[in-house]
Amino acid sequence: MALHLIKLAVGVSDFGHLHQLQKERRKERGRYCFFTRHTPRRADELLDGGSIYWVIKGYIQARQRLRRFATEVDHEGRAHCAVGYDKELIATQWQPRRAFQGWRYLSAKDAPPDRLVYAAEDDALPAAMAQELRSLGLL
């Protein structure tokens, strides 16, 4: 069973905004990654099919497949971990999550499933109804 990470997407307003910010950071850094102080101790488990789940505005809304952990040294000589992930951003069913600092482990049984893609625009729920279902953690 895969192990995952969960992290707040601070300052991100929605799924599309996260996607845009990641594209911009990719241009700056040359790769898809975020930096953290400590390398996860369970890295082998995370790289065996794990994902990074993004919390946006109090809800887990997206995930990306984890690819690598690399130790790097900044301009002040401090070591950091670069957490690399896939380019593909996958929408998940919304799951409420309280704020926390840094990242946390997320077990596979607690991870929300990927959101179903609607076959046609006509199948989409009305915006107000979708928001109400999301607030209840049902969409």
Order of alpha helices (4+ residues) and beta strands (2+ residues): beta-alpha-beta-alpha-beta-beta-beta-beta-beta-alpha
